[in-house]
Amino acid sequence: MIRLTLTLHPAVWLTANQRLHWSTRMRRTRMLRALAASEARITGAAGKRLGASTVTAVIGYPTPAVKAIIDGLVDARVWDDDDHRHIPSVAFTRDPNKSPKGTHTVTLIIQEQETR
């Protein structure tokens, strides 16, 4: 099991309800991907090349930020791809704890599934 926690500044946060210019959304996505890949390298998750995994995002609500973070973990070679064979399940659960004031916290819990 890999547990990865990212504390994000509001300047990189993405939600489905934001009406951002395409270039702003692209810049935030790029920053989230780079942050996730960097964090994976720091925690030793990079290069693991996991098989099929269940990902649980502990966060207030589903958000496009999680997609960008998962893409960053693919960049770090945690998985070969983020398709249905490598990540068949992504679940969102509410974090019972509040994020530090002025930030957003995303915790990914990655559990590799047993292959038959």
Contact map, one row per residue, 1 for C-alpha under 8 A:
11100000000000000000000000000000000000000000000000000000000000000000000000000000000000000000000000000000000011110000
11110000000000000000000000000000000000000000100000000000000000000000000000000000000000000000000000000000000111100000
11111000000000000000000000000000000000000000000000000000000000000000000000000000000000000000000000000000001111000000
01111100000000000000000000000000000000110010000000000000000000000000000000000000000000000000000000000000001110000000
00111110000000000000000000000000000000000000000000000000000000000000000000000000000000000000000000000000111100000000
00011111000000000000000000000000000100100000000000000000000000000000000000000000000000000000000000000000111000000000
00001111100000000000000000000000000000000000000000000000000000000000000000000000000000000000000000100011110000000000
00000111110110000000000000000000000000000000000000000000000000000000000000000000000000000000000000000011110000000000
00000011111110000000000000000000000000000000000000000000000000000000000000000000000000000000000000000111000000000000
00000001111110000000000000000000000000000000000000000000000000000000000000000000000000000000000000000111000000000000
00000000111110000000000000010000000000000000000000000000000000000000000000000000000000000000000000000000000000000000
00000001111111000000000000011011000000000000000000000000000000000000000000000000000000000000000000000000000000000000
00000001111111100000000000010000000000000000000000000000000000001000000000000000000000000000000000000001000000000000
00000000000111110100000010011000000000000000000000000000000000111000000000000000000000000000000000000000000000000000
00000000000011111100000000000000000000000000000000000000000000111000000000000000000000000000000000000000000000000000
00000000000001111100000000000000000000000000000000000000000000110000000000000000000000000000000000000000000000000000
00000000000000111110000000000000000000000000000000000000000000000000000000000000000000000000000000000000000000000000
00000000000001111111000000000000000000000000000000000000000000000000000000000000000000000000000000000000000000000000
00000000000000001111100000000000000000000000000000000000000000000000000000000000000000000000000000000000000000000000
00000000000000000111110110000000000000000000000000000000000000000000000000000000000000000000000000000000000000000000
00000000000000000011111110000000000000000000000000000000000000000000000000000000000000000000000000000000000000000000
00000000000000000001111111000000000000000000000000000000000000000000000000000000000000000000000000000000000000000000
00000000000000000000111111100000000000000000000000000000000000000000000000000000000000000000000000000000000000000000
00000000000000000001111111110000000000000000000000000000000000000000000000000000000000000000000000000000000000000000
00000000000001000001111111111000000000000000000000000000000000000000000000000000000000000000000000000000000000000000
00000000000000000000011111111100000000000000000000000000000000000000000000000000000000000000000000000000000000000000
00000000000000000000001111111110000000000000000000000000000000000000000000000000000000000000000000000000000000000000
00000000001111000000000111111111000000000000000000000000000000000000000000000000000000000000000000000000000000000000
00000000000101000000000011111111100000000000000000000000000000001001000000000000000000000000000000000000000000000000
00000000000000000000000001111111110000000000000000000000000000000001000000000000000000000000000000000000000000000000
00000000000100000000000000111111111000000000000000000000000000000000000000000000000000000000000000000000000000000000
00000000000100000000000000011111111100000000000000000000000000001001100100000000000000000000000000000000000000000000
00000000000000000000000000001111111110000000000000000000000000000001111110100000000000000000000000000000000000000000
00000000000000000000000000000111111111000000000000000000000000000000000100000000000000000000000000000000000000000000
00000000000000000000000000000011111111100000000000000000000000000000100100000000000000000000000000000000000000000000
00000100000000000000000000000001111111110000000000000000000000000000110110000000000000000000000000000000000000000000
00000000000000000000000000000000111111111000010000000000000000000000100111110000000000000000000000000000000000000000
00000000000000000000000000000000011111111100000000000000000000000000000000010000000000000000000000000000000000000000
00010100000000000000000000000000001111111110000000000000000000000000000000000000000000000000000000000000000000000000
00010000000000000000000000000000000111111111110000000000000000000000000010010100000000000000000000000000000000000000
00000000000000000000000000000000000011111111110000000000000000000000000000010000000000000000000000000000000000000000
00000000000000000000000000000000000001111111100000000000000000000000000000000000000000000000000000000000000000000000
00010000000000000000000000000000000000111111110000000000000000000000000000000000000000000000000000000000000000000000
00000000000000000000000000000000000000011111111000000000000000000000000000000000000000000000000000000000000000000000
01000000000000000000000000000000000000011111111100000000000000000000000000000100000000000000000000000000000000000000
00000000000000000000000000000000000010011011111110000000000000000000000010011100000000000000000000000000000000000000
00000000000000000000000000000000000000000001111110000000000000000000000000011110000000000000000000000000000000000000
00000000000000000000000000000000000000000000111111000000000000000000000000001110000000000000000000000000000000000000
00000000000000000000000000000000000000000000011111100000000000000000000000001111000000000000000000000000000000000000
00000000000000000000000000000000000000000000000111111000000000000000000000000111000001000000000000000000000000010000
00000000000000000000000000000000000000000000000011111000000000000000000000000010000001000000000000000000000000011000
00000000000000000000000000000000000000000000000001111100000000000000000000000000000011110000000000000000000000011110
00000000000000000000000000000000000000000000000001111110000000000000000000000000000001111000000000000000000001111000
00000000000000000000000000000000000000000000000000011111000000000000000000000000000000111110000000000000000001111000
00000000000000000000000000000000000000000000000000001111100000000000000000000000000000101110000000000000000111100000
00000000000000000000000000000000000000000000000000000111110000000000000000000000000000000111100000000000000111000000
00000000000000000000000000000000000000000000000000000011111000000100000000000000000000000111100000000000011110000000
00000000000000000000000000000000000000000000000000000001111100000000000000000000000000000001111000000000011110000000
00000000000000000000000000000000000000000000000000000000111111000000000000000000000000000001111000000000111000000000
00000000000000000000000000000000000000000000000000000000011111000000000000000000000000000000111000000000000000000000
00000000000000000000000000000000000000000000000000000000001111100000000000000000000000000001110000000000000000000000
00000000000000000000000000000000000000000000000000000000001111110100000000000000000000000001000000000000000000000000
00000000000001110000000000000000000000000000000000000000000011111110000000000000000000000000000000000000000000000000
00000000000001110000000000000000000000000000000000000000000001111111000000000000000000000000000000000000000000000000
00000000000011100000000000001001000000000000000000000000000000111111100000000000000000000000000000000000000000000000
00000000000000000000000000000000000000000000000000000000100001111111110000000000000000000000000000000000010000000000
00000000000000000000000000000000000000000000000000000000000000111111111000000000000000000000000000000000000000000000
00000000000000000000000000001101100000000000000000000000000000011111111100000000000000000000000000000000000000000000
00000000000000000000000000000001101110000000000000000000000000001111111110000000000000000000000000000000000000000000
00000000000000000000000000000000100100000000000000000000000000000111111111000000010000000000000000000000000000000000
00000000000000000000000000000000100000000000000000000000000000000011111111100000010000000000000000000000000000000000
00000000000000000000000000000001111110000000000000000000000000000001111111110000000000000000000000000000000000000000
00000000000000000000000000000000100110010000010000000000000000000000111111111110000000000000000000000000000000000000
00000000000000000000000000000000000010000000000000000000000000000000011111111111110000000000000000000000000000000000
00000000000000000000000000000000100010000000000000000000000000000000001111111100000000000000000000000000000000000000
00000000000000000000000000000000000011011000011000000000000000000000000111111100000000000000000000000000000000000000
00000000000000000000000000000000000000000000011110000000000000000000000011111111000000000000000000000000000000000000
00000000000000000000000000000000000000010000111111000000000000000000000011111111000000000000000000000000000000000000
00000000000000000000000000000000000000000000001111100000000000000000000011001111110001000000000000000000000000000000
00000000000000000000000000000000000000000000000011000000000000000000000001001111110001000000000000000000000000000000
00000000000000000000000000000000000000000000000000000000000000000000000001000011111001000000000000000000000000000000
00000000000000000000000000000000000000000000000000000000000000000000011001000011111111100000000000000000000000000000
00000000000000000000000000000000000000000000000000000000000000000000000000000000111111110000000000000000000000000000
00000000000000000000000000000000000000000000000000000000000000000000000000000000011111111000000000000000000000000000
00000000000000000000000000000000000000000000000000010000000000000000000000000000011111110000000000000000000000000000
00000000000000000000000000000000000000000000000001111000000000000000000000000011111111110000000000000000000000000000
00000000000000000000000000000000000000000000000000011110000000000000000000000000011111111100000000000000000000000000
00000000000000000000000000000000000000000000000000011100000000000000000000000000001111111100000000000000000000000000
00000000000000000000000000000000000000000000000000001110000000000000000000000000000100111110000000000000000000000000
00000000000000000000000000000000000000000000000000000111100000000000000000000000000000111111000000000000000000000000
00000000000000000000000000000000000000000000000000000111100000000000000000000000000000001111100000000000000000000000
00000000000000000000000000000000000000000000000000000001111011000000000000000000000000000111110000000000000000000000
00000000000000000000000000000000000000000000000000000001111110000000000000000000000000000011111000000000000000000000
00000000000000000000000000000000000000000000000000000000011110000000000000000000000000000001111100000000000000000000
00000000000000000000000000000000000000000000000000000000011100000000000000000000000000000000111111000000000000000000
00000000000000000000000000000000000000000000000000000000000000000000000000000000000000000000011111000000000000000000
00000000000000000000000000000000000000000000000000000000000000000000000000000000000000000000001111100000000000000000
00000000000000000000000000000000000000000000000000000000000000000000000000000000000000000000001111110000000000000000
00000010000000000000000000000000000000000000000000000000000000000000000000000000000000000000000011111111100000000000
00000000000000000000000000000000000000000000000000000000000000000000000000000000000000000000000001111111000000000000
00000000000000000000000000000000000000000000000000000000000000000000000000000000000000000000000000111110000000000000
00000000110000000000000000000000000000000000000000000000000000000000000000000000000000000000000000111111000000000000
00000011110000000000000000000000000000000000000000000000000000000000000000000000000000000000000000111111100000000000
00000011110010000000000000000000000000000000000000000000000000000000000000000000000000000000000000110111110000000000
00001111000000000000000000000000000000000000000000000000001000000000000000000000000000000000000000100011111000000000
00001111000000000000000000000000000000000000000000000000111000000100000000000000000000000000000000000001111100000000
00111100000000000000000000000000000000000000000000000000111000000000000000000000000000000000000000000000111110000000
01111000000000000000000000000000000000000000000000000011110000000000000000000000000000000000000000000000011111000000
11110000000000000000000000000000000000000000000000000011110000000000000000000000000000000000000000000000001111100000
11100000000000000000000000000000000000000000000000001111000000000000000000000000000000000000000000000000000111110000
11000000000000000000000000000000000000000000000000001110000000000000000000000000000000000000000000000000000011111000
10000000000000000000000000000000000000000000000001111100000000000000000000000000000000000000000000000000000001111100
00000000000000000000000000000000000000000000000000111100000000000000000000000000000000000000000000000000000000111110
00000000000000000000000000000000000000000000000000010000000000000000000000000000000000000000000000000000000000011111
00000000000000000000000000000000000000000000000000010000000000000000000000000000000000000000000000000000000000001111
00000000000000000000000000000000000000000000000000000000000000000000000000000000000000000000000000000000000000000111
